[in-house]
Amino acid sequence: MNQAFDRLEEELPSPAARFLEWLRNPKVRYIRLFIGFLLILASFFWFLPVIGLELLPIGLLIIAIDVPFLQKPIASFVMWGLRKWAALRAWWRRRRRKGR
C-alpha cells in the first residue's frame, strides 16, 4: 500500500501530492476517515452536475489507509491505474513525435 501511495504521489501535481502526504500522516486518522466517508457519500449523488462517480474510488483510496481488508485490492487498483497512465503517456509522446 505504501508503495502504491508513493508512486501516486510522484505522479500527482505538487499541491495534490502534498495533500496526500498530509493525509497519510497517522495523526490525521479521524480527518482522513471523515473525508473518505464524505467522498463515498458524495459519489451517490453522481447525477448532480458537480459531483461525480469518480469520488467513490478516491474515497475508498483514502479509507483504505486505515481499513486492512481494503488495502490489498486498492493498492492493486492504484498500481494498475499507474501502469495504464504510464502507457498512455508513452503512447501520447510517441504520437506527438511522429507528428513533427
A tleap script that builds the chain and sets N, CA, C and O, in Angstrom:
source leaprc.protein.ff14SB
mol = sequence {
  NMET ASN GLN ALA PHE ASP ARG LEU GLU GLU
  GLU LEU PRO SER PRO ALA ALA ARG PHE LEU
  GLU TRP LEU ARG ASN PRO LYS VAL ARG TYR
  ILE ARG LEU PHE ILE GLY PHE LEU LEU ILE
  LEU ALA SER PHE PHE TRP PHE LEU PRO VAL
  ILE GLY LEU GLU LEU LEU PRO ILE GLY LEU
  LEU ILE ILE ALA ILE ASP VAL PRO PHE LEU
  GLN LYS PRO ILE ALA SER PHE VAL MET TRP
  GLY LEU ARG LYS TRP ALA ALA LEU ARG ALA
  TRP TRP ARG ARG ARG ARG ARG LYS GLY CARG
}
set mol.1.N position { 0.825 -1.183 0.000 }
set mol.1.CA position { 0.000 0.000 0.000 }
set mol.1.C position { 0.877 1.257 0.000 }
set mol.1.O position { 0.593 2.221 -0.711 }
set mol.2.N position { 1.934 1.235 0.798 }
set mol.2.CA position { 2.816 2.400 0.839 }
set mol.2.C position { 3.491 2.636 -0.499 }
set mol.2.O position { 3.664 3.779 -0.922 }
set mol.3.N position { 3.874 1.554 -1.166 }
set mol.3.CA position { 4.496 1.690 -2.478 }
set mol.3.C position { 3.513 2.315 -3.473 }
set mol.3.O position { 3.899 3.165 -4.275 }
set mol.4.N position { 2.254 1.897 -3.422 }
set mol.4.CA position { 1.246 2.458 -4.313 }
set mol.4.C position { 1.060 3.949 -4.050 }
set mol.4.O position { 0.963 4.740 -4.989 }
set mol.5.N position { 1.011 4.331 -2.786 }
set mol.5.CA position { 0.855 5.744 -2.457 }
set mol.5.C position { 2.094 6.551 -2.843 }
set mol.5.O position { 1.976 7.685 -3.306 }
set mol.6.N position { 3.271 5.976 -2.655 }
set mol.6.CA position { 4.494 6.683 -3.045 }
set mol.6.C position { 4.518 6.949 -4.542 }
set mol.6.O position { 4.856 8.050 -4.977 }
set mol.7.N position { 4.163 5.947 -5.324 }
set mol.7.CA position { 4.140 6.128 -6.787 }
set mol.7.C position { 3.062 7.114 -7.200 }
set mol.7.O position { 3.256 7.901 -8.126 }
set mol.8.N position { 1.916 7.072 -6.508 }
set mol.8.CA position { 0.837 8.007 -6.815 }
set mol.8.C position { 1.268 9.433 -6.506 }
set mol.8.O position { 0.965 10.346 -7.273 }
set mol.9.N position { 1.966 9.638 -5.401 }
set mol.9.CA position { 2.451 10.972 -5.051 }
set mol.9.C position { 3.437 11.496 -6.095 }
set mol.9.O position { 3.483 12.700 -6.351 }
set mol.10.N position { 4.221 10.606 -6.696 }
set mol.10.CA position { 5.163 11.022 -7.740 }
set mol.10.C position { 4.431 11.526 -8.981 }
set mol.10.O position { 4.917 12.428 -9.663 }
set mol.11.N position { 3.277 10.955 -9.274 }
set mol.11.CA position { 2.541 11.306 -10.484 }
set mol.11.C position { 1.642 12.529 -10.307 }
set mol.11.O position { 1.320 13.212 -11.279 }
set mol.12.N position { 1.245 12.801 -9.082 }
set mol.12.CA position { 0.318 13.905 -8.841 }
set mol.12.C position { 1.025 15.251 -8.925 }
set mol.12.O position { 2.233 15.340 -8.705 }
set mol.13.N position { 0.263 16.301 -9.244 }
set mol.13.CA position { 0.841 17.648 -9.161 }
set mol.13.C position { 1.247 17.952 -7.716 }
set mol.13.O position { 0.719 17.354 -6.779 }
set mol.14.N position { 2.160 18.857 -7.550 }
set mol.14.CA position { 2.751 19.140 -6.241 }
set mol.14.C position { 1.734 19.429 -5.126 }
set mol.14.O position { 1.859 18.848 -4.048 }
set mol.15.N position { 0.726 20.307 -5.336 }
set mol.15.CA position { -0.219 20.553 -4.237 }
set mol.15.C position { -1.010 19.306 -3.840 }
set mol.15.O position { -1.233 19.064 -2.654 }
set mol.16.N position { -1.430 18.522 -4.822 }
set mol.16.CA position { -2.182 17.304 -4.525 }
set mol.16.C position { -1.294 16.268 -3.840 }
set mol.16.O position { -1.749 15.551 -2.949 }
set mol.17.N position { -0.035 16.188 -4.251 }
set mol.17.CA position { 0.899 15.242 -3.627 }
set mol.17.C position { 1.149 15.619 -2.171 }
set mol.17.O position { 1.224 14.746 -1.306 }
set mol.18.N position { 1.279 16.917 -1.899 }
set mol.18.CA position { 1.475 17.360 -0.516 }
set mol.18.C position { 0.242 17.047 0.332 }
set mol.18.O position { 0.370 16.639 1.486 }
set mol.19.N position { -0.952 17.237 -0.235 }
set mol.19.CA position { -2.184 16.933 0.491 }
set mol.19.C position { -2.278 15.444 0.781 }
set mol.19.O position { -2.655 15.052 1.886 }
set mol.20.N position { -1.943 14.611 -0.193 }
set mol.20.CA position { -1.965 13.171 0.019 }
set mol.20.C position { -0.933 12.757 1.061 }
set mol.20.O position { -1.195 11.879 1.884 }
set mol.21.N position { 0.226 13.381 1.029 }
set mol.21.CA position { 1.250 13.086 2.035 }
set mol.21.C position { 0.747 13.464 3.432 }
set mol.21.O position { 0.977 12.735 4.396 }
set mol.22.N position { 0.066 14.599 3.535 }
set mol.22.CA position { -0.502 15.021 4.822 }
set mol.22.C position { -1.577 14.039 5.279 }
set mol.22.O position { -1.653 13.708 6.462 }
set mol.23.N position { -2.411 13.571 4.342 }
set mol.23.CA position { -3.472 12.622 4.696 }
set mol.23.C position { -2.911 11.296 5.194 }
set mol.23.O position { -3.555 10.620 5.996 }
set mol.24.N position { -1.748 10.920 4.741 }
set mol.24.CA position { -1.141 9.649 5.155 }
set mol.24.C position { -0.549 9.702 6.559 }
set mol.24.O position { -0.196 8.666 7.123 }
set mol.25.N position { -0.440 10.881 7.117 }
set mol.25.CA position { 0.102 11.055 8.461 }
set mol.25.C position { -0.826 10.367 9.474 }
set mol.25.O position { -2.031 10.621 9.454 }
set mol.26.N position { -0.308 9.511 10.351 }
set mol.26.CA position { -1.161 8.813 11.319 }
set mol.26.C position { -1.922 9.744 12.270 }
set mol.26.O position { -2.949 9.349 12.821 }
set mol.27.N position { -1.440 10.953 12.466 }
set mol.27.CA position { -2.100 11.882 13.382 }
set mol.27.C position { -3.437 12.395 12.861 }
set mol.27.O position { -4.251 12.876 13.650 }
set mol.28.N position { -3.684 12.308 11.567 }
set mol.28.CA position { -4.919 12.847 10.990 }
set mol.28.C position { -5.895 11.735 10.618 }
set mol.28.O position { -6.657 11.867 9.660 }
set mol.29.N position { -5.872 10.653 11.365 }
set mol.29.CA position { -6.697 9.489 11.051 }
set mol.29.C position { -8.186 9.837 10.987 }
set mol.29.O position { -8.869 9.444 10.040 }
set mol.30.N position { -8.692 10.562 11.971 }
set mol.30.CA position { -10.123 10.853 12.000 }
set mol.30.C position { -10.529 11.813 10.889 }
set mol.30.O position { -11.626 11.704 10.342 }
set mol.31.N position { -9.664 12.735 10.561 }
set mol.31.CA position { -9.940 13.622 9.434 }
set mol.31.C position { -9.951 12.813 8.144 }
set mol.31.O position { -10.806 13.018 7.281 }
set mol.32.N position { -8.998 11.892 8.015 }
set mol.32.CA position { -8.901 11.037 6.829 }
set mol.32.C position { -10.157 10.189 6.667 }
set mol.32.O position { -10.701 10.089 5.567 }
set mol.33.N position { -10.622 9.577 7.759 }
set mol.33.CA position { -11.839 8.761 7.687 }
set mol.33.C position { -13.053 9.619 7.345 }
set mol.33.O position { -13.906 9.205 6.559 }
set mol.34.N position { -13.134 10.808 7.931 }
set mol.34.CA position { -14.255 11.705 7.648 }
set mol.34.C position { -14.273 12.092 6.170 }
set mol.34.O position { -15.317 12.030 5.520 }
set mol.35.N position { -13.116 12.490 5.644 }
set mol.35.CA position { -13.029 12.883 4.234 }
set mol.35.C position { -13.360 11.701 3.326 }
set mol.35.O position { -14.076 11.863 2.337 }
set mol.36.N position { -12.848 10.517 3.652 }
set mol.36.CA position { -13.129 9.329 2.845 }
set mol.36.C position { -14.606 8.987 2.811 }
set mol.36.O position { -15.165 8.745 1.742 }
set mol.37.N position { -15.244 8.965 3.981 }
set mol.37.CA position { -16.674 8.671 4.016 }
set mol.37.C position { -17.487 9.765 3.337 }
set mol.37.O position { -18.496 9.471 2.696 }
set mol.38.N position { -17.071 11.006 3.464 }
set mol.38.CA position { -17.756 12.104 2.802 }
set mol.38.C position { -17.671 11.962 1.285 }
set mol.38.O position { -18.655 12.197 0.583 }
set mol.39.N position { -16.509 11.581 0.781 }
set mol.39.CA position { -16.359 11.381 -0.666 }
set mol.39.C position { -17.190 10.200 -1.158 }
set mol.39.O position { -17.786 10.267 -2.233 }
set mol.40.N position { -17.233 9.125 -0.384 }
set mol.40.CA position { -18.052 7.971 -0.771 }
set mol.40.C position { -19.527 8.349 -0.770 }
set mol.40.O position { -20.264 7.992 -1.689 }
set mol.41.N position { -19.950 9.059 0.245 }
set mol.41.CA position { -21.348 9.505 0.313 }
set mol.41.C position { -21.679 10.433 -0.848 }
set mol.41.O position { -22.745 10.323 -1.454 }
set mol.42.N position { -20.766 11.344 -1.157 }
set mol.42.CA position { -20.996 12.277 -2.264 }
set mol.42.C position { -21.081 11.553 -3.605 }
set mol.42.O position { -21.758 12.028 -4.517 }
set mol.43.N position { -20.407 10.419 -3.739 }
set mol.43.CA position { -20.440 9.698 -5.015 }
set mol.43.C position { -21.828 9.151 -5.328 }
set mol.43.O position { -22.133 8.872 -6.488 }
set mol.44.N position { -22.664 8.996 -4.319 }
set mol.44.CA position { -24.024 8.528 -4.564 }
set mol.44.C position { -24.893 9.600 -5.220 }
set mol.44.O position { -25.996 9.310 -5.685 }
set mol.45.N position { -24.400 10.827 -5.257 }
set mol.45.CA position { -25.105 11.911 -5.933 }
set mol.45.C position { -24.461 12.205 -7.280 }
set mol.45.O position { -24.340 13.363 -7.679 }
set mol.46.N position { -24.045 11.141 -7.985 }
set mol.46.CA position { -23.341 11.247 -9.256 }
set mol.46.C position { -24.149 11.966 -10.325 }
set mol.46.O position { -23.577 12.487 -11.282 }
set mol.47.N position { -25.453 12.002 -10.180 }
set mol.47.CA position { -26.294 12.604 -11.211 }
set mol.47.C position { -26.284 14.127 -11.140 }
set mol.47.O position { -26.786 14.779 -12.055 }
set mol.48.N position { -25.737 14.705 -10.096 }
set mol.48.CA position { -25.645 16.154 -9.984 }
set mol.48.C position { -24.492 16.662 -10.851 }
set mol.48.O position { -23.534 15.930 -11.100 }
set mol.49.N position { -24.582 17.920 -11.315 }
set mol.49.CA position { -23.580 18.425 -12.259 }
set mol.49.C position { -22.140 18.463 -11.736 }
set mol.49.O position { -21.221 18.184 -12.506 }
set mol.50.N position { -21.909 18.789 -10.486 }
set mol.50.CA position { -20.553 18.980 -9.986 }
set mol.50.C position { -19.980 17.702 -9.384 }
set mol.50.O position { -18.784 17.441 -9.507 }
set mol.51.N position { -20.818 16.913 -8.739 }
set mol.51.CA position { -20.375 15.715 -8.036 }
set mol.51.C position { -20.446 14.532 -8.990 }
set mol.51.O position { -21.416 14.389 -9.734 }
set mol.52.N position { -19.431 13.690 -8.972 }
set mol.52.CA position { -19.417 12.574 -9.903 }
set mol.52.C position { -19.093 11.263 -9.236 }
set mol.52.O position { -18.703 11.215 -8.069 }
set mol.53.N position { -19.259 10.207 -9.992 }
set mol.53.CA position { -18.988 8.858 -9.515 }
set mol.53.C position { -17.499 8.644 -9.252 }
set mol.53.O position { -17.120 7.699 -8.560 }
set mol.54.N position { -16.661 9.512 -9.798 }
set mol.54.CA position { -15.226 9.369 -9.579 }
set mol.54.C position { -14.822 9.607 -8.127 }
set mol.54.O position { -13.692 9.304 -7.746 }
set mol.55.N position { -15.715 10.138 -7.322 }
set mol.55.CA position { -15.417 10.352 -5.910 }
set mol.55.C position { -15.387 9.036 -5.126 }
set mol.55.O position { -14.749 8.965 -4.076 }
set mol.56.N position { -16.058 8.005 -5.612 }
set mol.56.CA position { -16.075 6.714 -4.924 }
set mol.56.C position { -14.679 6.095 -4.820 }
set mol.56.O position { -14.266 5.753 -3.712 }
set mol.57.N position { -13.935 5.935 -5.916 }
set mol.57.CA position { -12.594 5.354 -5.754 }
set mol.57.C position { -11.646 6.237 -4.953 }
set mol.57.O position { -10.761 5.728 -4.265 }
set mol.58.N position { -11.821 7.550 -5.035 }
set mol.58.CA position { -10.970 8.440 -4.243 }
set mol.58.C position { -11.257 8.251 -2.762 }
set mol.58.O position { -10.333 8.189 -1.950 }
set mol.59.N position { -12.541 8.160 -2.405 }
set mol.59.CA position { -12.909 7.915 -1.013 }
set mol.59.C position { -12.411 6.571 -0.520 }
set mol.59.O position { -11.910 6.468 0.600 }
set mol.60.N position { -12.543 5.539 -1.345 }
set mol.60.CA position { -12.031 4.209 -0.965 }
set mol.60.C position { -10.519 4.219 -0.805 }
set mol.60.O position { -9.976 3.562 0.083 }
set mol.61.N position { -9.847 4.964 -1.662 }
set mol.61.CA position { -8.393 5.079 -1.563 }
set mol.61.C position { -7.986 5.690 -0.228 }
set mol.61.O position { -7.040 5.225 0.408 }
set mol.62.N position { -8.689 6.715 0.191 }
set mol.62.CA position { -8.360 7.382 1.452 }
set mol.62.C position { -8.689 6.486 2.642 }
set mol.62.O position { -7.910 6.413 3.592 }
set mol.63.N position { -9.821 5.811 2.602 }
set mol.63.CA position { -10.220 4.949 3.719 }
set mol.63.C position { -9.337 3.706 3.809 }
set mol.63.O position { -9.124 3.174 4.899 }
set mol.64.N position { -8.825 3.244 2.675 }
set mol.64.CA position { -8.009 2.026 2.668 }
set mol.64.C position { -6.746 2.164 3.511 }
set mol.64.O position { -6.154 1.161 3.908 }
set mol.65.N position { -6.335 3.380 3.781 }
set mol.65.CA position { -5.153 3.587 4.633 }
set mol.65.C position { -5.402 2.984 6.013 }
set mol.65.O position { -4.479 2.466 6.641 }
set mol.66.N position { -6.654 3.048 6.489 }
set mol.66.CA position { -6.987 2.599 7.848 }
set mol.66.C position { -7.751 1.280 7.907 }
set mol.66.O position { -7.876 0.698 8.984 }
set mol.67.N position { -8.254 0.803 6.797 }
set mol.67.CA position { -9.069 -0.417 6.789 }
set mol.67.C position { -8.258 -1.536 6.123 }
set mol.67.O position { -8.080 -1.538 4.905 }
set mol.68.N position { -7.771 -2.486 6.930 }
set mol.68.CA position { -6.835 -3.500 6.407 }
set mol.68.C position { -7.363 -4.331 5.241 }
set mol.68.O position { -6.605 -4.620 4.316 }
set mol.69.N position { -8.648 -4.728 5.252 }
set mol.69.CA position { -9.126 -5.605 4.185 }
set mol.69.C position { -9.279 -4.873 2.854 }
set mol.69.O position { -9.436 -5.524 1.821 }
set mol.70.N position { -9.238 -3.551 2.847 }
set mol.70.CA position { -9.299 -2.792 1.599 }
set mol.70.C position { -7.909 -2.507 1.023 }
set mol.70.O position { -7.791 -2.131 -0.144 }
set mol.71.N position { -6.877 -2.679 1.815 }
set mol.71.CA position { -5.551 -2.252 1.393 }
set mol.71.C position { -5.037 -3.004 0.167 }
set mol.71.O position { -4.535 -2.376 -0.765 }
set mol.72.N position { -5.148 -4.316 0.146 }
set mol.72.CA position { -4.611 -5.073 -0.987 }
set mol.72.C position { -5.361 -4.776 -2.290 }
set mol.72.O position { -4.714 -4.500 -3.301 }
set mol.73.N position { -6.709 -4.820 -2.307 }
set mol.73.CA position { -7.377 -4.530 -3.584 }
set mol.73.C position { -7.186 -3.084 -4.048 }
set mol.73.O position { -7.051 -2.835 -5.246 }
set mol.74.N position { -7.175 -2.142 -3.128 }
set mol.74.CA position { -6.996 -0.749 -3.516 }
set mol.74.C position { -5.569 -0.509 -4.007 }
set mol.74.O position { -5.362 0.215 -4.980 }
set mol.75.N position { -4.592 -1.109 -3.343 }
set mol.75.CA position { -3.201 -0.971 -3.790 }
set mol.75.C position { -3.033 -1.575 -5.182 }
set mol.75.O position { -2.344 -1.000 -6.025 }
set mol.76.N position { -3.653 -2.723 -5.429 }
set mol.76.CA position { -3.586 -3.337 -6.765 }
set mol.76.C position { -4.226 -2.433 -7.811 }
set mol.76.O position { -3.708 -2.288 -8.918 }
set mol.77.N position { -5.356 -1.827 -7.453 }
set mol.77.CA position { -6.051 -0.929 -8.365 }
set mol.77.C position { -5.200 0.302 -8.670 }
set mol.77.O position { -5.130 0.731 -9.821 }
set mol.78.N position { -4.559 0.869 -7.667 }
set mol.78.CA position { -3.716 2.043 -7.865 }
set mol.78.C position { -2.528 1.694 -8.758 }
set mol.78.O position { -2.202 2.448 -9.676 }
set mol.79.N position { -1.888 0.573 -8.501 }
set mol.79.CA position { -0.736 0.178 -9.314 }
set mol.79.C position { -1.159 -0.090 -10.763 }
set mol.79.O position { -0.432 0.262 -11.693 }
set mol.80.N position { -2.322 -0.708 -10.960 }
set mol.80.CA position { -2.844 -0.945 -12.305 }
set mol.80.C position { -3.095 0.386 -13.010 }
set mol.80.O position { -2.723 0.562 -14.170 }
set mol.81.N position { -3.729 1.318 -12.303 }
set mol.81.CA position { -4.009 2.629 -12.883 }
set mol.81.C position { -2.741 3.386 -13.235 }
set mol.81.O position { -2.683 4.056 -14.266 }
set mol.82.N position { -1.731 3.286 -12.392 }
set mol.82.CA position { -0.465 3.964 -12.678 }
set mol.82.C position { 0.235 3.346 -13.891 }
set mol.82.O position { 0.848 4.059 -14.686 }
set mol.83.N position { 0.143 2.016 -14.031 }
set mol.83.CA position { 0.720 1.375 -15.228 }
set mol.83.C position { -0.010 1.834 -16.494 }
set mol.83.O position { 0.621 2.110 -17.515 }
set mol.84.N position { -1.329 1.913 -16.421 }
set mol.84.CA position { -2.112 2.374 -17.580 }
set mol.84.C position { -1.789 3.831 -17.896 }
set mol.84.O position { -1.701 4.208 -19.065 }
set mol.85.N position { -1.612 4.649 -16.866 }
set mol.85.CA position { -1.284 6.053 -17.066 }
set mol.85.C position { 0.083 6.188 -17.745 }
set mol.85.O position { 0.243 6.997 -18.659 }
set mol.86.N position { 1.060 5.404 -17.305 }
set mol.86.CA position { 2.393 5.441 -17.917 }
set mol.86.C position { 2.331 4.999 -19.374 }
set mol.86.O position { 2.998 5.585 -20.227 }
set mol.87.N position { 1.540 3.976 -19.667 }
set mol.87.CA position { 1.403 3.505 -21.052 }
set mol.87.C position { 0.727 4.562 -21.917 }
set mol.87.O position { 1.130 4.775 -23.061 }
set mol.88.N position { -0.291 5.223 -21.387 }
set mol.88.CA position { -0.979 6.272 -22.136 }
set mol.88.C position { -0.056 7.451 -22.393 }
set mol.88.O position { -0.047 8.017 -23.486 }
set mol.89.N position { 0.718 7.816 -21.383 }
set mol.89.CA position { 1.656 8.928 -21.538 }
set mol.89.C position { 2.724 8.586 -22.581 }
set mol.89.O position { 3.083 9.441 -23.390 }
set mol.90.N position { 3.236 7.350 -22.575 }
set mol.90.CA position { 4.231 6.928 -23.565 }
set mol.90.C position { 3.628 6.924 -24.968 }
set mol.90.O position { 4.281 7.346 -25.922 }
set mol.91.N position { 2.402 6.455 -25.099 }
set mol.91.CA position { 1.729 6.451 -26.394 }
set mol.91.C position { 1.563 7.874 -26.908 }
set mol.91.O position { 1.783 8.147 -28.088 }
set mol.92.N position { 1.176 8.772 -26.023 }
set mol.92.CA position { 0.960 10.156 -26.417 }
set mol.92.C position { 2.272 10.802 -26.877 }
set mol.92.O position { 2.283 11.539 -27.862 }
set mol.93.N position { 3.364 10.534 -26.179 }
set mol.93.CA position { 4.667 11.090 -26.572 }
set mol.93.C position { 5.112 10.545 -27.924 }
set mol.93.O position { 5.631 11.292 -28.754 }
set mol.94.N position { 4.913 9.245 -28.151 }
set mol.94.CA position { 5.261 8.658 -29.452 }
set mol.94.C position { 4.426 9.298 -30.556 }
set mol.94.O position { 4.939 9.584 -31.638 }
set mol.95.N position { 3.174 9.516 -30.294 }
set mol.95.CA position { 2.261 10.095 -31.277 }
set mol.95.C position { 2.677 11.528 -31.621 }
set mol.95.O position { 2.629 11.944 -32.779 }
set mol.96.N position { 3.079 12.261 -30.603 }
set mol.96.CA position { 3.490 13.647 -30.834 }
set mol.96.C position { 4.793 13.708 -31.619 }
set mol.96.O position { 4.967 14.591 -32.459 }
set mol.97.N position { 5.725 12.764 -31.351 }
set mol.97.CA position { 6.983 12.743 -32.103 }
set mol.97.C position { 6.770 12.397 -33.558 }
set mol.97.O position { 7.469 12.924 -34.423 }
set mol.98.N position { 5.821 11.525 -33.849 }
set mol.98.CA position { 5.539 11.160 -35.246 }
set mol.98.C position { 4.927 12.328 -35.998 }
set mol.98.O position { 5.134 12.463 -37.204 }
set mol.99.N position { 4.183 13.167 -35.310 }
set mol.99.CA position { 3.514 14.297 -35.954 }
set mol.99.C position { 4.443 15.430 -36.316 }
set mol.99.O position { 4.055 16.310 -37.085 }
set mol.100.N position { 5.656 15.444 -35.794 }
set mol.100.CA position { 6.589 16.554 -36.076 }
set mol.100.C position { 7.279 16.414 -37.361 }
set mol.100.O position { 8.087 17.268 -37.725 }
savepdb mol mol.pdb
quit
